[in-house]
């Protein structure tokens, strides 16, 4: 297939996608509600473990491990299954399952049987649903939007996800103070119900997968091998995947210790933790606003290096956090990390959706996510162990310094020699 280059902005249609595209609007509302719920969960689950069940540092880190472990266990086959099923249906099932799981937490507490084991199980199963939802959602978007609209669609989805994260983290602390960390899980259940209703209202019906139309499907193992081979042999996909894995190893560890660091080491209240993380997370919204202009001016490849290597160099400032004026170090460091992550993810998502044929997009996405997200639980496990042995602050120094260093993988890849990432015409099959 011919390979061509082009600016991210050049593939973008005019503004107003939310106004003129009803189905995208429903997907946007649903995805934003789900991301808000995930962000609330990131605060409420560890707070419930710390304040209600009095769990230790390592036990709290295991909640983060359980959330991301499914990417290591089912990440690869999930991509094959998503390519064989209708992706909208997969997303609906995942939303329904997540809603029911979060409802089970306050119910168990009301019955007096809630324990750390149930929180770990809920985190594990919700994480499993997220594997299928994320893979299906990434592969579904190119079937919903035309190529000129995909860059704008990705920017809006990632931007709203960053905004939802800020609102969710900030609200999580307030919800915990107002209703308690356990009863606050009702909010999580409600957000997934909203997501289910919005996605259910999408009128667009994707065509059946090629294997379904022909009645012939290759063996599961063969499809798995194809996805791995496509990523391993392509220098761009391979570099992005290895970088994502290394970066998320550090990021997963940092996220696992964040609440413990701010609540125990710095001494902040639940509401202050949520407000501070939300303030720093505003960098993600800024990244979504800047990325299209930056990619148009610098080129997508150069912008990717700036957002993933240059900006996150400020992340180690988080480890300098102190009470009072020293909280500004956290806001700047966390904000820089959030800006780089969101902007980089927008560029990478647009590249993969335009570069990979639709028929293998689920497999390629899952293979990359297997490495990218699979290192998150390993990072959380590593952080829990190092935080227990060394202390939380020294571990934060190590993890935040590793974030920009991971982007050296991109620097020593073919991406450094280009102005723009390549784009490939999608396979019509």
C-alpha positions as CSV (number, residue, x, y, z in Angstrom):
1,X,0.0,0.0,0.0
2,X,1.3,3.5,-0.8
3,X,2.7,5.5,2.1
4,X,2.3,9.2,2.2
5,X,2.9,12.0,4.8
6,X,0.7,14.9,5.8
7,X,0.0,17.2,8.6
8,X,-2.5,16.3,11.3
9,X,-4.3,19.5,10.6
10,X,-4.5,18.8,6.9
11,X,-6.6,15.7,7.5
12,X,-9.0,17.6,9.8
13,X,-12.4,18.9,8.6
14,X,-13.9,22.1,9.8
15,X,-15.1,22.7,13.3
16,X,-18.4,21.8,14.8
17,X,-18.2,18.0,14.7
18,X,-20.2,17.8,18.0
19,X,-23.0,19.9,16.4
20,X,-23.2,18.2,13.0
21,X,-22.6,14.6,13.9
22,X,-25.3,13.1,16.2
23,X,-23.7,9.7,16.6
24,X,-20.3,11.1,17.4
25,X,-22.0,13.4,20.0
26,X,-23.6,10.3,21.7
27,X,-20.2,8.5,21.7
28,X,-18.6,11.7,23.1
29,X,-21.1,12.0,25.9
30,X,-20.8,8.3,26.8
31,X,-17.1,8.2,26.7
32,X,-16.8,11.4,28.8
33,X,-19.2,10.0,31.4
34,X,-17.2,6.8,31.5
35,X,-13.9,8.6,31.9
36,X,-15.4,10.7,34.7
37,X,-16.4,7.5,36.5
38,X,-12.9,6.0,36.0
39,X,-11.3,9.1,37.5
40,X,-13.7,9.1,40.5
41,X,-12.8,5.4,41.0
42,X,-9.1,6.3,41.0
43,X,-9.7,8.4,44.1
44,X,-12.5,6.5,45.9
45,X,-11.0,3.0,45.7
46,X,-7.7,3.8,47.4
47,X,-9.5,6.2,49.8
48,X,-11.9,3.4,50.8
49,X,-8.9,1.0,51.3
50,X,-7.0,3.6,53.4
51,X,-9.7,5.3,55.4
52,X,-12.4,2.5,55.8
53,X,-10.4,-0.7,55.6
54,X,-7.1,0.8,56.9
55,X,-5.0,-1.0,54.3
56,X,-1.2,-0.6,54.1
57,X,0.8,1.0,51.3
58,X,1.4,-2.3,49.5
59,X,-2.3,-3.3,49.7
60,X,-3.3,0.0,48.2
61,X,-0.8,-0.4,45.3
62,X,-2.4,-3.8,44.6
63,X,-5.7,-2.1,43.7
64,X,-3.8,-0.4,40.9
65,X,-2.2,-3.7,40.0
66,X,-5.6,-5.4,39.8
67,X,-7.0,-2.6,37.6
68,X,-4.4,-2.9,34.9
69,X,-3.5,-6.6,35.2
70,X,-6.2,-7.7,32.7
71,X,-4.2,-6.1,29.9
72,X,-1.4,-8.6,30.6
73,X,-3.8,-11.6,30.8
74,X,-6.5,-10.9,28.1
75,X,-5.1,-7.9,26.3
76,X,-4.0,-9.8,23.2
77,X,-7.0,-12.1,22.6
78,X,-9.4,-9.2,23.3
79,X,-8.2,-7.6,20.1
80,X,-9.0,-10.7,18.1
81,X,-12.4,-11.0,19.7
82,X,-13.2,-7.3,19.1
83,X,-12.3,-7.7,15.4
84,X,-14.8,-10.6,15.2
85,X,-17.7,-8.8,17.0
86,X,-19.7,-5.7,16.6
87,X,-17.7,-3.1,18.5
88,X,-20.7,-1.1,19.7
89,X,-22.2,-4.2,21.3
90,X,-18.9,-4.9,23.1
91,X,-19.0,-1.4,24.6
92,X,-22.6,-1.7,25.8
93,X,-21.8,-5.0,27.6
94,X,-18.7,-3.5,29.2
95,X,-20.7,-0.5,30.5
96,X,-23.4,-2.7,31.9
97,X,-20.9,-5.0,33.7
98,X,-19.0,-2.0,35.2
99,X,-22.2,-0.5,36.5
100,X,-23.2,-3.7,38.3
101,X,-19.7,-4.1,39.8
102,X,-19.6,-0.7,41.3
103,X,-23.1,-1.1,42.7
104,X,-21.9,-4.2,44.6
105,X,-19.4,-2.2,46.7
106,X,-21.9,-0.1,48.7
107,X,-24.3,-3.0,48.9
108,X,-21.6,-5.2,50.5
109,X,-20.8,-2.4,52.9
110,X,-24.5,-2.0,53.9
111,X,-24.5,-5.7,54.6
112,X,-21.3,-5.5,56.7
113,X,-19.3,-7.8,54.5
114,X,-17.0,-5.4,52.5
115,X,-13.3,-6.3,52.6
116,X,-10.1,-5.5,50.7
117,X,-10.7,-8.8,48.8
118,X,-13.9,-7.5,47.2
119,X,-12.3,-4.2,46.3
120,X,-9.5,-6.1,44.5
121,X,-12.0,-8.3,42.7
122,X,-14.0,-5.2,41.6
123,X,-10.9,-3.5,40.4
124,X,-9.9,-6.7,38.5
125,X,-13.2,-7.2,36.7
126,X,-13.8,-3.5,35.9
127,X,-10.3,-3.5,34.5
128,X,-11.2,-6.5,32.4
129,X,-14.2,-4.7,31.0
130,X,-12.0,-1.7,30.3
131,X,-9.8,-3.9,28.1
132,X,-12.6,-4.8,25.8
133,X,-14.2,-1.3,25.9
134,X,-11.0,0.6,25.1
135,X,-10.0,-1.8,22.3
136,X,-13.5,-1.7,20.8
137,X,-13.9,2.1,21.1
138,X,-10.5,2.7,19.4
139,X,-11.4,0.4,16.5
140,X,-15.0,1.7,16.3
141,X,-14.2,5.4,15.9
142,X,-12.8,5.1,12.3
143,X,-16.0,3.4,11.3
144,X,-18.1,6.2,12.7
145,X,-16.1,9.2,11.3
146,X,-14.7,9.9,7.9
147,X,-10.9,10.3,7.6
148,X,-11.0,14.1,7.5
149,X,-12.9,14.2,10.8
150,X,-10.8,11.7,12.8
151,X,-8.2,14.1,14.0
152,X,-10.8,16.5,15.3
153,X,-12.7,13.5,16.8
154,X,-9.6,12.2,18.6
155,X,-8.8,15.7,19.9
156,X,-12.3,16.2,21.3
157,X,-12.5,12.7,22.9
158,X,-9.0,13.0,24.5
159,X,-9.7,16.6,25.5
160,X,-13.0,15.8,27.2
161,X,-11.4,12.7,28.8
162,X,-8.7,15.0,30.3
163,X,-11.4,17.4,31.5
164,X,-13.4,14.5,32.9
165,X,-10.3,13.3,34.8
166,X,-9.9,16.7,36.4
167,X,-13.6,16.9,37.4
168,X,-13.6,13.2,38.5
169,X,-10.5,13.5,40.7
170,X,-11.7,16.7,42.2
171,X,-15.2,15.4,42.7
172,X,-13.8,12.1,44.1
173,X,-12.3,13.8,47.1
174,X,-15.5,15.9,47.7
175,X,-17.7,12.9,47.2
176,X,-15.6,10.9,49.8
177,X,-16.0,13.8,52.3
178,X,-19.7,14.2,51.7
179,X,-21.0,10.6,51.3
180,X,-18.0,8.5,52.2
181,X,-15.6,6.7,49.9
182,X,-17.8,3.5,49.8
183,X,-21.2,5.1,49.2
184,X,-19.6,7.4,46.7
185,X,-19.2,4.3,44.4
186,X,-22.9,4.9,43.5
187,X,-21.5,7.8,41.5
188,X,-19.3,5.4,39.5
189,X,-22.3,3.2,38.8
190,X,-24.3,6.1,37.6
191,X,-21.6,7.3,35.1
192,X,-21.4,3.9,33.5
193,X,-25.2,3.8,33.2
194,X,-25.1,7.2,31.4
195,X,-22.4,5.8,29.1
196,X,-24.6,2.7,28.4
197,X,-27.6,4.9,27.5
198,X,-25.6,7.2,25.2
199,X,-23.9,4.5,23.3
200,X,-27.2,2.6,23.0
201,X,-28.6,5.7,21.2
202,X,-26.0,5.6,18.4
203,X,-27.8,4.9,15.1
204,X,-24.8,4.0,13.0
205,X,-24.5,0.2,12.5
206,X,-21.1,-1.0,11.5
207,X,-20.8,-3.8,8.9
208,X,-20.1,-7.3,10.1
209,X,-16.4,-8.3,10.2
210,X,-15.0,-10.0,7.1
211,X,-14.9,-13.4,8.8
212,X,-18.5,-13.1,9.7
213,X,-19.6,-12.2,6.2
214,X,-17.7,-15.2,4.7
215,X,-18.6,-17.6,7.4
216,X,-14.9,-18.4,7.7
217,X,-12.7,-17.3,10.6
218,X,-9.0,-18.0,11.0
219,X,-7.9,-19.7,14.2
220,X,-7.6,-17.4,17.3
221,X,-3.8,-18.1,17.5
222,X,-3.3,-17.2,13.9
223,X,-5.0,-13.8,14.4
224,X,-2.9,-13.3,17.5
225,X,0.3,-13.9,15.6
226,X,-0.8,-11.6,12.9
227,X,-1.4,-8.7,15.3
228,X,2.0,-9.3,17.0
229,X,3.8,-9.6,13.7
230,X,2.3,-6.3,12.4
231,X,3.5,-4.4,15.4
232,X,6.9,-6.1,15.8
233,X,7.9,-5.6,12.1
234,X,6.7,-2.0,11.6
235,X,9.4,0.4,12.9
236,X,6.8,3.1,13.9
237,X,4.4,0.8,15.6
238,X,7.2,-1.0,17.4
239,X,8.8,2.2,18.6
240,X,5.6,3.6,19.9
241,X,4.7,0.4,21.6
242,X,8.0,0.0,23.4
243,X,7.9,3.7,24.4
244,X,4.4,3.3,25.8
245,X,5.4,0.3,27.8
246,X,8.4,2.0,29.4
247,X,6.6,5.2,30.0
248,X,3.6,3.5,31.6
249,X,5.8,1.4,33.9
250,X,6.8,4.7,35.5
251,X,3.4,6.3,35.2
252,X,1.6,3.3,36.7
253,X,4.0,3.3,39.7
254,X,3.5,7.0,40.2
255,X,-0.3,6.7,40.1
256,X,-0.3,3.9,42.6
257,X,1.5,6.0,45.2
258,X,-0.1,9.4,44.4
259,X,-2.9,9.2,47.1
260,X,-0.6,7.7,49.7
261,X,2.1,10.4,49.0
262,X,-0.3,13.3,49.2
263,X,-2.5,12.0,52.1
264,X,0.2,10.4,54.3
265,X,3.5,12.1,53.5
266,X,2.1,15.6,52.8
267,X,-0.8,15.3,55.2
268,X,-3.6,16.6,52.9
269,X,-7.3,15.8,53.5
270,X,-9.4,13.8,51.0
271,X,-10.9,17.0,49.5
272,X,-7.5,18.6,49.2
273,X,-6.0,15.6,47.5
274,X,-8.7,15.6,44.9
275,X,-8.5,19.4,44.3
276,X,-4.7,19.3,43.9
277,X,-4.6,16.4,41.5
278,X,-7.5,18.0,39.6
279,X,-5.6,21.3,39.4
280,X,-2.5,19.6,38.1
281,X,-4.6,17.5,35.7
282,X,-5.6,20.7,33.9
283,X,-2.4,20.2,32.0
284,X,-4.2,17.4,30.1
285,X,-6.9,19.8,28.9
286,X,-4.2,22.3,27.8
287,X,-2.5,19.5,25.9
288,X,-5.7,18.7,24.0
289,X,-6.1,22.4,23.1
290,X,-2.5,22.8,21.9
291,X,-1.9,19.5,20.1
292,X,-3.5,20.2,16.7
293,X,-1.9,23.6,16.4
294,X,1.5,22.2,17.5
295,X,1.3,19.3,15.1
296,X,0.4,21.6,12.2
297,X,3.3,24.0,13.0
298,X,6.0,21.5,13.9
299,X,4.8,18.3,12.1
300,X,3.3,15.3,13.9
301,X,6.6,13.5,14.5
302,X,8.3,16.6,15.9
303,X,5.3,17.5,18.0
304,X,5.2,14.0,19.4
305,X,8.9,14.3,20.6
306,X,8.1,17.7,22.2
307,X,5.1,16.5,24.1
308,X,6.6,13.1,25.2
309,X,10.2,14.1,25.8
310,X,10.4,17.8,26.3
311,X,7.4,18.7,28.4
312,X,7.5,15.7,30.8
313,X,11.1,16.7,31.8
314,X,9.3,18.8,34.5
315,X,7.6,15.7,36.0
316,X,10.3,15.2,38.7
317,X,9.1,18.4,40.4
318,X,6.3,16.3,41.9
319,X,8.8,14.7,44.3
320,X,9.7,18.2,45.7
321,X,6.1,18.7,47.0
322,X,5.8,20.1,50.5
323,X,2.8,21.5,52.4
324,X,2.0,25.2,51.8
325,X,3.7,26.9,48.9
326,X,5.5,23.7,48.1
327,X,2.3,22.3,46.6
328,X,3.1,24.3,43.5
329,X,5.8,21.8,42.7
330,X,3.2,19.1,42.4
331,X,0.8,21.2,40.3
332,X,3.6,22.1,37.8
333,X,5.1,18.6,37.6
334,X,1.8,16.7,37.4
335,X,0.5,19.3,35.0
336,X,3.5,18.8,32.7
337,X,3.1,15.0,32.8
338,X,-0.6,15.3,32.1
339,X,-0.1,17.7,29.2
340,X,2.5,15.4,27.6
341,X,0.4,12.2,28.0
342,X,-2.8,13.7,26.6
343,X,-1.2,15.5,23.6
344,X,1.0,12.5,22.8
345,X,-2.0,10.1,23.0
346,X,-4.0,12.3,20.6
347,X,-1.2,12.2,18.0
348,X,-0.6,8.5,18.4
349,X,-4.3,7.6,18.2
350,X,-4.7,9.6,15.0
351,X,-1.6,8.0,13.5
352,X,-2.6,4.4,14.3
353,X,-6.2,4.9,13.0
354,X,-5.0,6.3,9.8
355,X,-2.0,4.0,9.4
356,X,-3.6,0.6,10.0
357,X,-6.3,-1.0,7.8
358,X,-9.7,-1.3,9.6
359,X,-9.8,-5.1,9.4
360,X,-6.7,-5.4,11.7
361,X,-7.1,-2.3,13.8
362,X,-8.5,-4.1,16.8
363,X,-5.6,-6.6,16.8
364,X,-3.0,-3.9,16.4
365,X,-4.6,-1.8,19.0
366,X,-4.8,-4.7,21.5
367,X,-1.2,-5.8,20.8
368,X,0.1,-2.2,21.5
369,X,-2.2,-1.9,24.5
370,X,-1.0,-5.3,25.8
371,X,2.5,-3.8,26.2
372,X,1.4,-0.2,27.0
373,X,-1.1,-1.0,29.6
374,X,0.4,-4.3,30.7
375,X,3.3,-2.5,32.3
376,X,1.0,-0.4,34.5
377,X,0.3,-3.1,37.0
378,X,4.0,-4.0,37.0
379,X,4.8,-0.4,37.7
380,X,2.3,-0.3,40.5
381,X,3.7,-3.5,42.0
382,X,7.2,-2.1,41.8
383,X,6.1,1.1,43.4
384,X,4.4,-0.7,46.2
385,X,7.5,-2.7,47.0
386,X,10.0,0.2,46.6
387,X,7.7,2.5,48.6
388,X,7.6,0.0,51.4
389,X,11.4,-0.5,51.4
390,X,12.7,3.0,50.6
391,X,9.9,5.3,51.5
392,X,7.3,6.9,49.3
393,X,9.2,10.2,48.4
394,X,12.4,8.5,47.2
395,X,10.3,6.2,45.0
396,X,8.5,9.2,43.6
397,X,11.9,10.7,42.6
398,X,12.8,7.5,40.7
399,X,9.5,7.1,39.0
400,X,9.0,10.8,37.9
401,X,12.6,10.9,36.5
402,X,11.9,7.8,34.5
403,X,8.9,9.4,32.7
404,X,10.9,11.6,30.3
405,X,13.8,9.2,30.0
406,X,11.4,6.6,28.5
407,X,10.9,8.9,25.5
408,X,14.5,8.4,24.5
409,X,13.1,5.3,22.7
410,X,11.3,7.6,20.4
411,X,14.4,9.8,20.0
412,X,16.4,6.8,18.8
413,X,13.7,5.6,16.4
414,X,12.9,6.6,12.8
415,X,10.5,9.2,14.2
416,X,13.4,11.6,15.0
417,X,14.3,11.9,11.3
418,X,10.8,12.9,10.1
419,X,8.7,16.0,10.3
420,X,5.4,14.1,10.1
421,X,4.4,10.5,11.0
422,X,3.5,8.5,7.9
423,X,-0.1,7.8,6.9
424,X,-1.4,4.8,5.0
425,X,-4.6,4.5,3.1
426,X,-7.0,2.1,4.9
427,X,-7.6,-1.3,3.3
428,X,-11.1,-1.2,2.0
429,X,-11.7,-4.8,3.1
